[in-house]
């Protein structure tokens, strides 16, 4: 029996909190958070600070060693840039980011019409490559590095092609978990990423495995939206690509989701999914895992069971269209702040390995920057199905027509190669 089936059976008697409106399919929903899951513990705050200090200290050490050999370092502590939480940006900074995203949506695509006739903008170029590779870049050894490079290249496009002078902000999931629709990200003001969808009575989504992927249908609770986004900067946004698959009762768009299918942006934000899957306790658990296999099991959960982890939990917190579609999810601007947070947590976990072992660091500090794991998620196929070799650091991260490609090994650290950033 696959791990997905085992975990689904183990959780079959668990329920969401009252008012979450979950429907049961092959698995029952998981429990609500308990205790102070929505209050940031000092231990977690300290871990983020320790990680930042460890990165800066390591950059100083590396710079000293390189200069002693007569070499000039590319990334130094004084050149290190910091990505910041969306709500911590000033209104002007948020507006600049929003305008850069809208700029990218106004520029012509680089993807040929023969490849994806539905792509109508540079923004869509990034959606296309995600559609094309979804079944290769999730629950596989390339997942974390692929999405790190994906977000970096999106940030680079905003800066190089649209004059944005800031950096990619992130969504601190637990900070607004009880009501993400009221947060600075989604409150619908001119500085947000647009509001929630209009409320329409509806059931929650039923998640269906893609063709060829094992697992059962999963029913999740509805949010408090469900309809078209009518407020904020993306109220009139047109979604061009998809859907592709992953939701029951949702027909795929033309040409497997790569054809032209213009429609309005929908969202279904609400607190039920966010509080369950991406609370402070979850983030603390992530940062204290001993190795990458354990980290990824907490981060990504087990696909097609109710234990979907914060990665899937936040995707379905966004919900709607295209946010609720596994393949087309980068078509919602919220995708990018979510995956910046995914990268933030991974980068922080990696940096904590640099601490002395007595302080919780890794006995082999380099391991977290080189080890892709040995579990099911370390292979080249989705959850090692069908069986495949382990991913290697030399494997190519293919960005298609969206951006230059690279290798996994080139982006394992956020302060090496082309990268020189961390998170506040």
Residue pairs with C-beta under 8 A, 6 or more apart in sequence:
2 214
2 215
2 383
2 385
3 302
3 376
4 214
4 215
4 216
4 302
4 303
4 304
4 305
4 383
5 214
5 215
5 216
5 305
7 302
7 305
7 307
8 26
8 27
8 215
8 216
8 304
8 305
8 306
11 27
11 28
11 30
11 305
11 306
11 307
12 27
12 28
13 28
14 28
14 29
14 30
14 31
14 306
15 22
15 28
15 29
15 31
16 22
16 29
16 30
16 31
16 32
16 221
16 272
16 276
17 32
17 272
19 272
20 29
20 32
20 221
20 272
21 203
21 204
21 221
21 222
21 272
22 28
22 29
22 204
22 219
22 220
22 221
23 203
23 204
23 206
23 219
24 219
25 206
25 216
25 217
25 218
25 219
26 216
26 217
26 218
27 216
27 218
27 219
27 305
27 306
28 306
29 219
29 220
29 221
29 276
29 306
30 276
30 306
30 307
31 276
32 275
32 276
33 275
33 276
33 279
33 281
35 281
36 280
36 281
37 174
37 275
37 279
37 280
37 281
37 282
38 174
38 177
38 178
38 275
38 279
38 280
39 280
40 174
40 175
40 280
41 280
41 284
43 284
44 280
44 283
44 284
44 287
47 284
47 287
47 288
47 348
47 352
48 348
48 423
50 352
50 355
50 359
51 347
51 348
51 349
51 351
51 352
52 351
52 422
52 423
52 424
54 351
54 352
54 354
54 355
54 361
55 80
55 351
55 354
55 414
55 415
55 422
56 77
56 80
57 354
58 354
58 415
59 73
59 75
59 76
59 77
59 80
59 415
60 77
62 73
63 73
63 76
63 77
66 72
66 73
67 73
74 420
75 415
75 416
75 419
75 420
79 420
80 415
80 420
80 421
80 422
81 167
81 420
81 421
81 422
82 167
82 421
82 422
82 423
82 424
83 167
83 168
83 169
83 170
83 340
83 344
83 421
83 422
83 423
83 424
84 167
84 169
84 170
84 423
84 424
85 169
85 170
85 171
85 172
85 175
85 424
86 94
86 169
86 170
86 171
86 172
86 184
86 185
86 193
86 337
87 172
87 175
87 176
87 183
87 184
87 185
88 424
89 97
89 166
89 169
91 191
93 166
94 169
94 184
94 191
94 192
95 190
95 191
96 164
96 165
96 166
97 158
97 164
97 166
97 169
98 190
98 191
98 192
98 193
98 233
99 162
99 164
100 158
100 159
100 162
100 163
100 164
101 123
101 158
101 193
101 333
101 336
102 233
102 234
103 158
103 161
103 162
103 163
103 164
104 121
104 122
104 123
104 157
104 158
104 161
104 162
105 121
105 122
105 123
105 237
106 121
107 121
107 122
107 123
107 161
107 162
108 120
108 121
108 122
109 116
109 119
109 120
109 121
109 122
109 124
109 125
109 128
109 401
110 122
110 125
110 401
110 402
111 119
111 124
111 125
111 128
111 400
111 401
111 402
112 401
113 119
115 128
115 258
115 401
116 124
116 128
116 131
116 241
116 258
116 259
117 255
117 258
117 259
117 260
118 124
118 240
118 241
118 253
118 254
118 255
118 257
118 258
118 259
118 260
118 261
119 125
119 127
119 128
119 240
119 241
119 258
120 240
120 260
121 240
122 157
122 161
123 331
124 240
124 241
124 331
125 400
125 401
125 402
126 150
126 153
126 154
126 157
126 330
126 402
126 403
127 240
127 241
127 242
127 322
127 328
127 330
127 331
128 241
128 258
128 400
128 401
128 402
129 150
129 398
129 399
129 400
129 401
129 402
130 137
130 150
130 327
130 328
130 329
130 330
131 241
131 242
131 244
131 256
131 257
131 258
131 327
131 328
132 258
132 400
133 146
133 398
133 400
134 210
134 244
134 326
134 327
135 210
135 212
135 213
135 382
136 142
136 380
136 381
136 382
137 143
137 146
137 147
138 300
138 303
138 326
138 382
139 300
139 303
139 376
139 377
139 382
139 383
140 377
140 378
140 379
140 380
140 381
140 382
140 383
140 391
141 372
141 373
141 377
141 378
141 379
141 380
141 390
141 391
141 392
141 395
141 408
142 380
142 391
142 395
142 397
142 408
143 296
143 300
143 377
144 296
144 342
144 343
144 346
145 397
145 408
145 411
145 412
146 397
146 408
147 339
147 342
147 343
148 343
148 346
148 411
148 414
149 397
149 399
149 403
149 406
149 411
150 330
150 339
150 399
151 168
151 336
151 339
151 340
151 343
152 168
152 411
152 418
152 419
153 399
153 402
153 403
153 404
154 168
154 336
154 403
155 167
155 168
156 403
157 403
158 164
158 168
159 165
159 167
167 421
168 336
168 337
168 340
169 337
169 340
170 337
170 340
170 341
170 343
170 344
170 423
171 185
171 314
171 334
171 337
171 338
171 340
171 341
172 341
173 274
173 278
173 279
173 283
173 310
173 314
173 338
173 341
174 278
174 279
174 280
174 282
174 283
175 183
176 182
176 183
176 185
176 274
177 271
177 274
177 275
177 278
177 279
178 271
178 274
178 275
179 270
179 271
180 186
180 269
180 270
180 271
180 274
180 317
181 187
181 195
181 196
181 223
181 224
181 225
181 269
181 270
184 191
184 192
185 192
185 193
185 334
185 337
186 192
186 193
186 194
186 195
186 196
186 232
186 267
186 269
186 334
187 195
187 232
188 194
188 195
188 196
188 231
188 232
188 235
189 232
190 232
190 233
192 232
192 233
193 232
193 233
193 234
193 333
193 334
193 337
194 229
194 231
194 232
194 233
194 234
194 235
194 237
194 265
194 267
194 333
195 229
195 230
195 231
195 232
195 235
195 267
196 223
196 224
196 225
196 229
196 267
196 268
196 269
197 225
197 226
197 227
197 228
197 229
197 230
197 266
197 267
197 268
197 269
197 320
198 225
198 226
198 227
198 228
198 229
198 230
199 224
199 225
199 226
199 227
200 225
200 226
200 227
201 226
202 222
202 226
202 268
203 222
204 219
204 220
204 221
204 222
204 223
205 219
205 220
205 222
205 247
205 248
205 268
205 316
205 319
205 324
206 217
206 218
206 219
206 220
206 247
206 248
206 249
207 217
207 218
207 219
207 220
207 246
207 247
207 248
207 304
207 308
207 316
208 217
208 245
208 246
208 247
208 248
209 215
209 216
209 217
209 303
209 304
210 245
210 246
210 326
211 245
213 303
213 304
213 382
213 383
213 385
214 304
214 383
214 385
215 303
215 304
215 305
216 304
216 305
217 248
217 304
218 304
218 305
218 306
218 308
220 273
220 316
221 270
221 272
221 273
222 268
222 270
222 272
223 267
223 268
223 269
223 270
223 272
223 273
223 317
223 319
224 268
224 269
224 270
225 266
225 267
225 268
225 269
225 270
225 319
225 320
226 266
226 268
226 319
226 320
227 266
228 264
228 265
228 266
229 235
229 237
229 264
229 265
229 266
229 267
229 320
234 265
234 333
236 264
237 264
237 265
237 333
238 262
238 263
238 264
238 265
239 261
239 262
239 263
239 264
239 265
239 321
239 322
239 328
239 331
239 332
240 260
240 261
240 262
240 331
241 253
241 257
241 258
241 259
241 261
241 322
241 328
241 331
242 252
242 253
242 257
242 261
242 321
242 322
242 325
242 327
242 328
242 331
243 250
243 251
243 252
243 253
243 257
243 261
243 321
243 322
243 325
243 327
243 328
244 252
244 253
244 256
244 257
244 325
244 326
244 327
244 328
245 252
245 257
245 325
245 326
245 327
246 324
246 325
246 326
246 327
247 324
247 325
250 325
253 259
253 261
254 260
254 261
257 327
257 328
263 321
265 320
265 321
265 322
265 332
266 320
266 321
266 323
267 318
267 319
267 320
267 323
267 332
267 334
268 318
268 319
268 320
268 324
269 317
269 318
269 319
270 317
273 313
273 314
273 316
273 317
273 319
274 313
274 314
274 317
276 313
277 301
277 308
277 309
277 310
277 312
277 313
277 314
277 317
278 310
278 313
278 314
278 317
282 298
282 310
283 310
283 345
285 298
286 295
286 298
286 299
286 310
286 345
286 349
287 345
287 348
287 349
287 352
288 360
289 295
289 298
289 349
291 367
291 371
291 373
292 368
292 371
292 372
292 373
292 378
293 373
293 374
293 375
293 377
293 378
295 346
295 349
296 373
296 375
296 377
297 309
297 375
297 377
298 309
298 310
299 309
299 310
299 311
299 342
299 345
299 346
300 308
300 309
300 311
300 312
300 377
301 307
301 308
301 309
301 311
301 312
301 313
302 308
303 312
303 382
303 383
308 316
310 342
311 342
314 338
314 341
315 323
315 324
315 326
315 329
315 335
315 338
316 324
318 324
318 329
318 332
318 334
318 335
318 338
320 332
322 328
322 329
322 330
322 331
322 332
323 329
323 331
323 332
323 334
323 335
329 335
330 336
343 414
344 423
347 414
347 422
347 423
348 423
349 368
350 368
350 369
350 412
350 413
351 422
352 360
352 361
352 362
353 361
353 362
353 365
353 367
353 368
353 369
354 361
354 362
354 365
355 361
357 363
362 368
369 412
369 413
370 393
370 409
370 412
372 378
372 390
372 391
372 392
372 393
372 408
374 390
376 383
376 384
377 383
377 384
378 384
378 390
378 391
379 387
379 388
379 389
379 390
379 391
380 388
380 389
380 390
380 391
380 395
381 387
381 388
391 408
392 408
393 407
393 408
393 409
393 412
394 407
394 408
394 409
395 407
395 408
396 405
396 406
396 407
397 405
397 406
397 407
397 408
397 410
397 411
398 405
399 405
406 417
406 418
410 416
410 417
410 418
411 417
411 419
413 419
414 420
414 421
414 422
415 421
415 422
